[in-house]
Amino acid sequence: MNNILDKLAVTVTEEQDLGSLVRSLLELLEAVTGLESTYLTSVDQDEGVQRIIFSRNSKQLDIPEGLTVPWGDTLCKRALDEGQMYSDNVSADWGDSEAARALGLRTYISEPVCIGENELYGTLCGASRDKIRVSDHARRLLSLFGKLIARQLERDQLLATLRREHITLTQYALTDPLTGIPNRRAMEAELKRSLANARRTDNAVHLAFIDLDGFKAINDEHGHDAGDRFLIEMARSLKSGIQEGDLVARIGGDEFVVFGGACAGDHKAGRTAIRKRLEELTRGTFNLGTTTINYAGASVGVVTSEPGVENPDDMLRQADEEMYAIKQERRLRTAQEA
């Protein structure tokens, strides 16, 4: 018995995942009960099925992992419903069970594994074709093993929840909450990676700085709700029109950035093509729910990274300056045409 307790202490101390813990406990359960098969099941009461998750078969009785059986015909359900968790005369106690007859079971023992607010996860079981007397002490150990497994399941579920929440929070921290596209923080991190990659591969990056001319007037005339809808529609238009692999981000109130790898060849021609494409994507009729506006397009400044440059701030500043120069040209042209 001391040897069993020593093994249990090692198991509880060292096993870190559900599979390792359960397999060690099944081995101990076999040792303390003398049963041929020990196994852990899960129960899906909505689907009406029971699955063997882990099993240990030391003799001829084989209860394989992955086996799925109807929940209504299992000894586990009968035991729970009748409050009889152990029998060494299965044919007398549950002679109408087809599953028990098919396996030739004479001895059966189980323990419900419950998590959370007493929610049934499954059962921890042992079975044998021989008549085996399972001591009260062994049955208490079975109950303890079931609780240990339940705690591990709850721990695993908690960790899975924390991981999902971490992913969600990370995505939220890198996403503009209004438009759903990357925010400035995400853009800066990705731009830094793109510039570093361009340096390693002796390539370049094109970056466009987009400012929505007249956005304040849209807010003033139509209200902030319409202004928000305009930003959402603008982000959708930009995202749908850029090349695969490029990134579009909202970095300020009415400011967007688009960047991506520069193709080999004439970078000046590439910048011109990008600017015209983005001007087209920001120009047109936008439905803002309560109103529709015809927008003349944004001011767009495009720059290309210099060899060896990896500072996103410098590139953004240059693109901002280029955008402002374009904005001044557009204002001057509009004034001349007036």
N, C-alpha and C positions, 0 to 999 in steps of 0.2 A: 504493500500500500504506500509506503514512503516513496518507492520508486515512481509510482503513479503521480503522487503529489509533486515530486520533484519535476517530472516532465510537464505537469500542468503549469507549474510556476515558470518554467522556461518558455513554454508556449505563450502564456499571457504576456510575458515580458518582452519576448523577441519578435513574435509574429506581427507584421505591420499591415498586411492586406487581408481581405476577406478569404481568398482562396487558401493562403498558407495557414491562416488560423483554423478554418473549418477542417482542412485535411488533417491537421495535427489533432484536433479534437475528435474527429472520427476514429483515428487510430487509438486514442485514449479510451473512447467509448467502447470500442471493440474489446480492448484489454480488460475493462472493468465489468463488462456484461457477458463476454464470451459469445456474442451473437455473430452470425456469419456476415451479415451486411449491415452497414451503418450508413446513413445518408441524410442530406439536407434537401428539403424541397421548398419550392415557392408555390403559392396558391393565387390564382387569378379567379376570384369568385364571379366577376362579371362575365368572363369567358367560360367559366365552369371547368377549368382545367388545373391540374397539378403537374409541376415539372420537377424532375430530379436535377438539382443544380450540382451537387457534389456527392460522390458515393465512394464507399470502400467495400470491396468484396474479397473476403479472405479465403472462402471455400467455394463450394459448387453453386450456391445461390448467387445469382447475378442480377443486380438491379442497376442498369446502366445509366450513366450521366446523360442528360438530354432527353430521357424518356418522358413523354407527355401522356397523361391518362385523364379520363373524365373524373372530375373532382367528386361527383356524387357517388361513385362506386369504390372509393378508397377507404382503407381502414383508418386513415388519418381523420377523415370526416366523421366516420362512425364513432371513433374514439372521442372526438371533441363533442359531438352531439349527445353521446351517452355518458360522458364524464368518466369513461374507463380508458385510461391511457396505457394499460399494460394487460397482456393476457399470455399465458403459456399453454392455452388450449383454444387456439383461434377457431378451429372447426366447430367447437361447441358454442363459443360466444358469438361468432360471426360466420356461421356456416353458409349463409346465403351470399357471401361476397365472392363474386366471380374472380376478382383479382387475387384474393387470398388462395382460392382453390387452384388457380392456374399456377401459382408459384409454390404451392404445397406448404404454406406457412403454418407453423405450429406456435411459434413465439413471436410476439410483436410488442414493441414499446415505442411511445412517441412523446414529444414535448412540443407544445405550440411555441413558435417564435414570434413574438409580438413587438412592434416598434411604435414609436409615437404614442398616441392616445389609445393604447391597447389595440392597434390595428394589426390584424393577422398578416404576417409576411409569409409564413410557411410552417413547416414542422421539421424537427430534428428526430430521426427515427432509427430504430434498430430492428432487425428481423432475422429469423432463423427457421430452418425446416425441422430442427430438433426441439424437443421440449427442454427449455432452459429456465431455470429459476433465477430471476434477476433480483438481487438484494435491494433492500430499501436504501442502503448507502449508494448503490450504483444509480438508483432512480433519482436520488438527490443530486448526484453529480450530473446526470442528464439534464436536470432542471437548471443547474448552474451553467452548463455548457450552452444551453439555449439562451440564457441571459447574456452570456459573453458574446455570442454571435449577434444577438439583437443590438448590443451596444456598438459592435463593429459596423453593423449595417447603418445604424443611426449616424455614426461618425463618418462613414463613407458618403451618406446622403448629405450631411452637413458640408463636407468638403466639396462635393459636387455643386451644391448650391452656392458656396462661396466663390468657386471658380467661375460659375455662370455670372454671378453678380460682379465679380472683378472684371470679366470681359465686358459686361454691360457698362460698368462705370468707366472703363478704359475707352470704350467706343464713344460714350457720352462726352468724355473729356476731350476727345479728338474730333468731335462733330459739331457743326454749327446747328444749334437747336431749332432755328427757324427753317432753314433750307434743307437740312439733312446731308449736306455735303461737308467735306473736311473743313475744319476751322484753321486759324492762323497757326496754332501750335502744330497741328498735323502737317500742314503745308511746309513749315520750316524744317521739321524733322525729315520729311520725304525729300525736300529739295536738297538738304545737306547730303543725304544718301545718294541722290542722283548726281550731284556735283562730284562727290568722291568717286563714284563709279565711272563718270566721264573722264576724270583724270587718269584713272587706272587703264582705261581702254583707249585713251587718246581721242576721245570724242568730245562733243559739246552739248549744251542744253539751251534750248530756246525758252524764254520766259516772257509772258505777256501780263502786263498790269492793266486792269480794266476799271475805269471809273464811270459810273452811270450819271452822265450829265443830266441836270434837271431833276434829280431824284427828290430834292427838297420841295420843289414846286408840286410834284405829284402828291407828296404827303400833305402839303398845305392845302391843295385844292380838293383832294379826294379823301383825305383822312389817313391815319396811320394803318388802319386795317388794309386799305387798298395798297398802301406802300409795302406792307409786308407781303401781300399777295404778289405784287410786282417783283419783289426780290425772289420769291419762291419760283415764279414762272421764269425769271431770268436764269436762275440756277439750273432749272430743268432744261432750258434751251441750250445753255452752255454745255451741260453734261451730255446731252444727247448728240451734240455736234462735234465734239472733240475727237481726236484719234484715239484708238485703243492704246492703252498704256500711258496716256497723258493724264494729268491730274488737274482738277478744277477745285478751287477753294474760295470760300468767302473769308476775307481777312479783316473786314471792317464793315461799317454801316452800309455803304454802297460801293464797296471795292471788292473786286474778285481778282484771283491770280490763276493763270493757266500755264503749265509748263510740261515739257517733255523732251525726249532726246532729239537732237538735231541731226537730220540726214546729211550725209556727205555731199559736198557740192557748194553751191553759192549760198552762203548763209544770209546775205543781204536779201536775195530773192526769197529765201525761206521766211525771213521775218516779214517781208511785205505780204506774202501769201497768208501767213498766220493772222496778221492784222486785219486784212480784208475779210478773212473767214470769220473772225470773231466779231467784227463790225456787223456782218450779215446776221450772225446769230443773235445779236442784241438789238437788231432793228426789226420793226414790224408792229403788228396789232396784238395787244396783250389783253386778255379777258380777266378782269380783276373781280369778278363776281357781280358787284353792284354797278360797275362801269367798265367801259372799254377804252383803252388809250392807244393812240398811234405814236409809237416811239421812234425817234430819228436815229437811235443807236448810241453806243457808248464811245468814249475816247479810249483808245487802246495803244499802249506803248510796248514794243517788243524789243528785247535785247538777247544777245547770245553770250554765253559764258566764255571767259578768257581761259586759255590753257593754264592749268595749275590752280585756278581759282576755286576755292571751296567755301567761301563765306557767303551764306545766303543773304545776309543783310546788305552787303555791297551790291549784289545783283538786284535785289528788290529796290534799292535806292536808285540804281541806274534805270530800271524799268519805270519807276515812278516819275523820274525826270523826263524820260522819253514820252510817257503818257501826257505829262503836263505840256510838253512842247506841241504834241498833237492837239490837245485841247485848245491851246492858244491859236493854232492855225485854223481850227474849226470856227472859233469865235470871230476871228478876223474875216474869214470867208463869209460867214453869216452876216456880219456887219456890212460888208461890201455889197452883198446881194440884196440887202434891205433897201 
